[in-house]
Amino acid sequence: MGTDLTTYPGRIHGRRRGSAPTLMVAVLLTMLAACGASPAAPPAPAHNPTDVMFLQMSLEYVRQGELVVSPAAQGASDPRVRALAAEVRDQWRDEARTMQRWLTGWQQPPSADPDAGAHAGHGDLHSLRDADIGELAAARGAEFDRKAVSLLLGHLHNCVEVARMETAGGQYPPAKALAGQITAARQGQIRRLLTLAGPS
């Protein structure tokens, strides 16, 4: 005996009717999943050799400057010299941590190429001499203060010059912003040092 397929809509017609909604649901779920996915992170801003040189030279200036600001913050007879030296020291240390982190992320060494030719146009990397530090260590009282102020004036001026190099030729936006902050901070400290270096 033949079977009337129209009497089984759930088996034949029902299956055909259900296939289209099932496909639509699958497509919608796929689209929703794509929309909910996190967008790809934008590429990190590029850096150039000036950015690297700025960070390396600045770290060297911080290292050398510590030989002045650390004893001055502790041993200057004028409390204004002690306060300014401590301020510069703390700012340098904060800046150095950021600079070292960037150089590590770029897989660059923390120290600049010692070849003198590598610094052409970037100023004198070694601004403080051993003799300068020796004279500071031997000085006492007001003479110590005068020597510390004089060394800091020249050293901070060099810091500003390196920061301006970055502002003019750097490419990494955070480094350029840091250079602007350094320039403003060091210029303000230079003005205060000039006041301290003037006649009492």
Buried (B, 14 or more C-beta within 10 A) or exposed (E): EEEEEEEEEEEEEEEEEEEEEEEEEEEEEEEEEEEEEEEEEEEEEEBEEBBBBBBBBBBBBBBBBBBBBEBBBEBBEBEBBBEBBBBBBEBBEEBBEEBBEBBEEBEBEBEBEEEEEEBEEBBEBEBBEEEBBEBBEEBEEEEBBBBBBBBBBEBBBBBBBBBBBBBEBBBBEEBBEBBBEBBEBBBEBBEBBEEBEEEE
